[in-house]
Amino acid sequence: MVDEEGIRLTDSAEPLLQEGLPVPLGTLLRAGSCLEVGFLLWTFVAVGQPLPETLQVPTQRKEPTDRLPRSRLGIGLGVLSLLLLLTFLGMLGHGLWREYNQDGQLVEQEVRRLLATAAYKDVVLTSPKEGEPWLLTGYIQDNHARLSLQNFLESHGIPFRLELRSMEELRQGAEFILQRLGYHGIEVSLAPQAGWLQLNGEVSEEIQKQKIDSLLQAEVPGLLGVENKVRIAGNQRKRLDALLEQFGLDSDFTVNVKGELIELRGQVNDEKLSSFNQLQQTFRQEFGNRPKLELVNVGGQPQHDELNFEVQAISLGKVPYVVLDNHQRYPEGAILNNGVRILAIRRDAVIVSKGKREFVIQLNGGKPQ
């Protein structure tokens, strides 16, 4: 269309190129430029401008306009494919996450079943958060239990962090500190409660129990408390003498101390036996079973027909034994058919028991008197 401004493209059956470039509809054409429609090359000039003898086809051309929609279509298809791929990966990831979550719950159940056993009853599992390792805290008996738990967790591919204390390490640490301070008579053992130790034994000087307890808790990492049952040497004997006098038995028994065993020897009747039982109960409440208090009834020689225990000879070799009138040998601890039990065999006596009574059969030079 020709207007006051010039010639303008209004319609074309085929794309119009001007100097090799596509011309949109409504664009004002330039005079003297090379115009191309299909195989037709043409041009026009302004008034007074000569026509060129030949038209030079541009050496470089851009893609025709009809290919633009194809490019946009390709981009659209690419975007659609990408969206489909992302959707598929999302669904796949969701399925894998659900499967992983279910597997994680099963593994956690297995771990909690293991922690319910006696070896790990004092171990606590903190419920793991996403992306964080499992945290296990508490107390175990020894490093063997720690290693077994560690191998179990590693075999299941579980990320974990162990903050466990070995009770055996606590005991060894406390024992080392006490020995360094010179308390060689104190024995360290495990208390019933997790994280606690028990002290037993005897020391010759007065000690400040509270000071030892606080010292061990400060020096032994992970130690929660101490059951201090340490005794002062001589206190048990002083207390026993007081109890014998209290129960009216001080003139009836002789006291024989043998390490962790204290024997009371004397003639016992029913009344004295009742008093001794009360004394023993009081003594046990104050000192426990260390030392152990025992009664030896030496109330005269038993009648032979009462025990039916005829000693022919004794042997004090590696395994002490007695020879009875049936020519059989009986070591310490043996029980005869009549219920007599051999408690001890000594050079001067054989101690036996029958029922709740103990008897001492005196010997003379290894032979019965």
C-alpha positions as CSV (number, residue, x, y, z in Angstrom):
1,M,0.0,0.0,0.0
2,V,1.3,3.4,-0.9
3,D,0.6,6.3,1.5
4,E,2.1,9.7,2.2
5,E,5.1,8.2,4.1
6,G,5.9,5.6,1.4
7,I,5.2,2.0,0.5
8,R,4.0,-0.2,3.4
9,L,3.5,-4.0,3.4
10,T,-0.1,-4.9,4.3
11,D,-0.4,-8.4,3.1
12,S,1.7,-11.2,1.5
13,A,1.0,-14.8,0.5
14,E,4.6,-15.6,1.2
15,P,7.1,-14.0,3.7
16,L,8.7,-10.8,2.4
17,L,12.4,-10.3,3.0
18,Q,14.1,-7.0,2.9
19,E,17.8,-7.2,2.6
20,G,17.5,-10.8,3.8
21,L,15.5,-9.9,6.9
22,P,11.8,-10.8,7.4
23,V,9.4,-7.8,7.2
24,P,6.4,-7.8,9.5
25,L,3.1,-6.6,8.1
26,G,2.5,-2.9,8.2
27,T,6.3,-2.1,8.1
28,L,7.4,0.8,5.8
29,L,9.7,-0.5,3.1
30,R,13.0,1.3,2.2
31,A,13.5,2.6,-1.3
32,G,16.4,1.0,-3.1
33,S,16.5,-2.1,-0.8
34,C,16.5,-5.6,-2.2
35,L,13.1,-7.2,-1.6
36,E,12.5,-10.9,-1.9
37,V,9.3,-12.8,-2.2
38,G,9.8,-16.5,-2.9
39,F,11.9,-16.6,-6.1
40,L,11.1,-13.0,-7.0
41,L,13.6,-10.3,-6.4
42,W,12.5,-6.7,-6.8
43,T,13.0,-3.1,-5.6
44,F,11.7,0.4,-6.0
45,V,13.3,3.8,-5.9
46,A,12.3,7.3,-4.9
47,V,11.6,10.1,-7.5
48,G,14.9,11.0,-9.2
49,Q,16.7,8.0,-7.9
50,P,18.1,5.6,-10.6
51,L,17.2,1.9,-10.5
52,P,20.2,-0.4,-9.8
53,E,21.2,-2.6,-12.8
54,T,21.3,-5.8,-10.7
55,L,20.1,-6.8,-7.3
56,Q,22.5,-8.5,-4.9
57,V,20.9,-11.3,-2.8
58,P,22.1,-11.0,0.8
59,T,24.8,-13.6,1.7
60,Q,23.4,-14.1,5.2
61,R,19.8,-14.7,6.0
62,K,18.0,-15.3,9.2
63,E,15.5,-17.9,9.7
64,P,12.2,-17.2,8.0
65,T,9.3,-16.1,10.0
66,D,7.4,-19.3,9.5
67,R,10.1,-21.1,11.6
68,L,9.6,-19.0,14.6
69,P,6.5,-20.9,15.8
70,R,8.4,-24.1,15.4
71,S,11.1,-22.9,17.7
72,R,8.6,-21.8,20.3
73,L,6.8,-25.2,19.9
74,G,10.1,-27.0,20.6
75,I,10.7,-24.9,23.7
76,G,7.3,-25.6,24.9
77,L,7.7,-29.4,24.4
78,G,11.1,-29.2,26.2
79,V,9.5,-27.4,29.2
80,L,6.6,-29.9,29.2
81,S,9.1,-32.9,29.2
82,L,11.1,-31.3,32.0
83,L,7.9,-30.9,34.1
84,L,7.0,-34.5,33.5
85,L,10.5,-35.7,34.4
86,L,10.4,-33.6,37.7
87,T,6.9,-35.1,38.5
88,F,8.2,-38.6,37.9
89,L,11.3,-38.0,40.1
90,G,9.1,-36.5,42.8
91,M,6.8,-39.5,42.9
92,L,9.8,-41.8,42.9
93,G,11.5,-39.9,45.7
94,H,8.3,-39.9,47.7
95,G,8.1,-43.7,47.4
96,L,11.7,-44.1,48.3
97,W,11.2,-41.8,51.3
98,R,8.2,-43.8,52.5
99,E,10.2,-47.1,52.1
100,Y,13.2,-45.6,53.9
101,N,10.9,-44.3,56.7
102,Q,9.3,-47.7,57.2
103,D,12.8,-49.4,57.3
104,G,14.0,-46.8,59.8
105,Q,11.0,-47.6,62.1
106,L,11.8,-51.3,61.9
107,V,15.4,-50.7,62.7
108,E,14.5,-48.5,65.7
109,Q,12.3,-51.3,67.0
110,E,15.2,-53.8,66.8
111,V,17.5,-51.4,68.6
112,R,14.9,-50.9,71.4
113,R,14.5,-54.6,71.8
114,L,18.2,-55.0,72.2
115,L,18.3,-52.2,74.8
116,A,15.6,-54.0,76.8
117,T,18.0,-56.9,77.5
118,A,19.9,-57.1,80.8
119,A,23.2,-56.0,79.3
120,Y,21.8,-52.6,78.1
121,K,19.0,-52.0,80.6
122,D,20.7,-48.7,81.7
123,V,21.1,-47.4,78.1
124,V,18.7,-44.7,76.9
125,L,18.0,-44.1,73.2
126,T,17.1,-40.5,72.3
127,S,14.5,-40.6,69.4
128,P,16.6,-39.5,66.4
129,K,15.6,-36.4,64.4
130,E,15.9,-36.3,60.6
131,G,19.5,-35.8,59.5
132,E,20.9,-36.3,62.9
133,P,22.8,-39.4,64.3
134,W,21.2,-41.6,67.0
135,L,22.2,-40.7,70.5
136,L,22.7,-43.4,73.1
137,T,23.5,-42.5,76.7
138,G,23.8,-44.3,80.0
139,Y,25.8,-47.1,81.5
140,I,27.1,-50.5,80.4
141,Q,29.0,-53.1,82.4
142,D,32.2,-53.2,80.3
143,N,33.8,-52.3,77.0
144,H,32.8,-55.7,75.5
145,A,29.1,-54.6,75.8
146,R,30.0,-51.3,74.1
147,L,31.7,-53.0,71.2
148,S,28.8,-55.4,70.7
149,L,26.3,-52.5,70.6
150,Q,28.6,-50.6,68.2
151,N,28.9,-53.6,65.8
152,F,25.1,-54.0,65.9
153,L,24.4,-50.4,64.9
154,E,27.1,-50.4,62.2
155,S,25.7,-53.6,60.7
156,H,22.3,-51.9,60.3
157,G,23.9,-48.8,58.7
158,I,22.7,-46.5,61.5
159,P,24.5,-43.2,62.1
160,F,25.0,-43.0,65.8
161,R,26.8,-41.3,68.7
162,L,27.6,-43.2,71.9
163,E,27.9,-41.4,75.2
164,L,28.2,-44.4,77.4
165,R,30.0,-45.0,80.7
166,S,31.6,-48.4,81.5
167,M,30.9,-49.4,85.1
168,E,34.2,-51.4,85.0
169,E,36.0,-48.2,84.0
170,L,34.4,-46.4,86.9
171,R,35.5,-49.1,89.3
172,Q,39.1,-49.2,88.1
173,G,39.3,-45.4,88.2
174,A,38.0,-45.2,91.8
175,E,40.4,-48.1,92.8
176,F,43.4,-46.3,91.3
177,I,42.6,-43.0,93.2
178,L,42.1,-44.8,96.5
179,Q,45.4,-46.7,96.1
180,R,47.2,-43.5,95.2
181,L,45.9,-42.0,98.5
182,G,47.1,-45.0,100.4
183,Y,43.8,-46.7,101.2
184,H,44.9,-50.2,100.2
185,G,42.4,-51.8,102.6
186,I,39.3,-50.5,100.7
187,E,37.7,-52.7,98.1
188,V,35.7,-51.1,95.3
189,S,32.7,-53.0,93.8
190,L,29.7,-52.1,91.7
191,A,26.6,-51.0,93.5
192,P,23.1,-52.1,92.4
193,Q,22.3,-48.7,90.9
194,A,23.8,-47.7,87.6
195,G,26.5,-45.2,87.9
196,W,27.1,-46.0,91.6
197,L,30.1,-47.7,93.3
198,Q,30.3,-49.5,96.7
199,L,33.2,-49.2,99.1
200,N,34.0,-52.0,101.5
201,G,36.9,-52.9,103.7
202,E,38.8,-51.8,106.7
203,V,41.2,-48.9,107.5
204,S,43.3,-48.4,110.5
205,E,42.7,-44.6,110.9
206,E,39.7,-42.4,111.2
207,I,38.6,-41.3,107.7
208,Q,36.2,-38.7,106.5
209,K,33.7,-40.7,104.5
210,Q,32.1,-37.7,103.0
211,K,35.5,-36.4,101.8
212,I,36.2,-39.6,100.0
213,D,32.8,-39.7,98.4
214,S,33.0,-36.2,97.1
215,L,36.6,-36.7,95.9
216,L,35.7,-39.8,93.9
217,Q,32.7,-38.1,92.3
218,A,34.9,-35.2,91.3
219,E,37.8,-37.3,89.9
220,V,35.9,-40.2,88.3
221,P,33.9,-39.0,85.2
222,G,30.4,-40.3,85.1
223,L,30.3,-41.5,88.8
224,L,26.9,-40.6,90.2
225,G,27.3,-41.7,93.8
226,V,29.2,-43.9,96.4
227,E,27.8,-46.3,99.0
228,N,30.5,-46.0,101.6
229,K,30.6,-49.1,103.9
230,V,34.2,-48.8,104.9
231,R,34.8,-49.8,108.6
232,I,37.4,-48.6,111.0
233,A,39.7,-51.4,112.2
234,G,38.8,-52.5,115.8
235,N,35.3,-51.0,115.8
236,Q,33.6,-54.4,115.2
237,R,35.5,-56.0,118.1
238,K,34.6,-53.1,120.4
239,R,31.0,-53.2,119.4
240,L,30.9,-57.0,119.7
241,D,32.2,-56.8,123.3
242,A,29.6,-54.2,124.1
243,L,26.8,-56.4,122.6
244,L,28.1,-59.5,124.5
245,E,27.8,-57.5,127.7
246,Q,24.4,-56.1,126.7
247,F,22.9,-59.6,126.2
248,G,24.6,-61.1,129.2
249,L,26.9,-63.4,127.2
250,D,30.3,-61.8,128.0
251,S,31.3,-64.5,130.4
252,D,29.9,-67.4,128.4
253,F,31.9,-67.1,125.1
254,T,35.4,-66.7,124.0
255,V,36.0,-64.6,120.8
256,N,38.3,-65.9,118.1
257,V,38.9,-63.5,115.2
258,K,40.0,-65.1,111.8
259,G,40.1,-62.3,109.3
260,E,36.5,-61.8,108.0
261,L,35.2,-64.5,110.4
262,I,34.6,-64.0,114.1
263,E,33.8,-67.2,116.1
264,L,32.1,-67.2,119.5
265,R,32.9,-70.4,121.3
266,G,31.1,-71.6,124.3
267,Q,28.4,-73.9,125.8
268,V,25.0,-73.1,124.4
269,N,21.6,-73.8,125.8
270,D,18.2,-72.6,124.4
271,E,18.3,-69.4,126.4
272,K,21.8,-68.5,125.3
273,L,21.0,-69.5,121.8
274,S,18.1,-67.1,121.7
275,S,20.3,-64.2,123.1
276,F,23.0,-65.0,120.5
277,N,20.5,-64.9,117.7
278,Q,19.4,-61.4,118.8
279,L,23.1,-60.3,119.1
280,Q,23.9,-61.7,115.7
281,Q,21.0,-59.8,114.1
282,T,22.1,-56.5,115.7
283,F,25.7,-57.1,114.6
284,R,24.6,-57.9,111.1
285,Q,22.5,-54.7,110.8
286,E,25.4,-52.6,111.8
287,F,28.3,-54.3,109.9
288,G,26.7,-56.5,107.3
289,N,28.2,-59.9,106.6
290,R,31.8,-58.7,106.8
291,P,33.0,-59.8,109.2
292,K,30.7,-62.8,109.6
293,L,29.7,-63.8,113.1
294,E,29.4,-67.5,113.9
295,L,28.6,-69.6,117.0
296,V,30.6,-72.7,117.8
297,N,28.9,-74.8,120.5
298,V,31.7,-76.5,122.5
299,G,29.4,-77.6,125.3
300,G,31.3,-80.7,126.2
301,Q,32.0,-83.8,124.2
302,P,29.0,-85.2,122.4
303,Q,27.8,-88.6,123.3
304,H,28.9,-91.2,120.7
305,D,25.4,-92.5,120.4
306,E,24.2,-88.9,119.8
307,L,26.4,-88.4,116.7
308,N,27.6,-91.9,115.8
309,F,30.9,-90.3,114.7
310,E,33.9,-92.4,115.7
311,V,37.1,-90.8,114.4
312,Q,39.9,-93.4,113.8
313,A,42.4,-91.1,112.2
314,I,42.9,-87.8,110.4
315,S,45.0,-86.5,107.5
316,L,46.0,-82.8,107.1
317,G,47.4,-83.2,103.6
318,K,46.4,-81.1,100.5
319,V,42.8,-82.4,101.0
320,P,42.2,-82.9,104.7
321,Y,40.0,-85.9,105.6
322,V,39.0,-88.1,108.5
323,V,38.8,-91.9,108.7
324,L,35.8,-93.2,110.6
325,D,35.1,-96.5,112.2
326,N,33.8,-97.8,108.8
327,H,37.3,-97.2,107.4
328,Q,35.9,-94.7,104.9
329,R,37.6,-91.3,104.2
330,Y,35.5,-88.1,104.6
331,P,36.8,-84.7,103.5
332,E,35.7,-81.3,104.8
333,G,32.1,-80.6,103.7
334,A,31.1,-84.3,103.5
335,I,27.7,-85.3,104.9
336,L,27.2,-88.7,106.5
337,N,24.1,-90.8,106.2
338,N,23.0,-89.8,109.7
339,G,23.0,-86.1,108.8
340,V,26.4,-85.2,110.4
341,R,28.3,-82.7,108.3
342,I,32.1,-82.3,108.6
343,L,32.8,-78.5,108.9
344,A,36.5,-78.4,109.6
345,I,39.4,-80.8,110.2
346,R,42.2,-79.5,112.4
347,R,45.2,-81.1,114.2
348,D,43.5,-80.7,117.6
349,A,39.8,-81.1,116.7
350,V,37.2,-82.0,114.2
351,I,34.2,-79.6,114.0
352,V,30.9,-81.1,112.9
353,S,27.3,-80.1,112.8
354,K,24.0,-81.9,113.1
355,G,20.8,-80.0,112.6
356,K,21.4,-76.5,113.9
357,R,24.0,-77.5,116.5
358,E,27.8,-77.6,116.1
359,F,30.1,-79.9,118.0
360,V,33.8,-79.9,118.5
361,I,35.4,-83.4,118.8
362,Q,38.7,-82.8,120.6
363,L,41.7,-84.8,119.4
364,N,45.1,-85.6,121.0
365,G,48.0,-85.6,118.6
366,G,45.7,-86.3,115.7
367,K,43.8,-89.0,117.5
368,P,40.4,-88.8,119.3
369,Q,40.6,-88.4,123.1
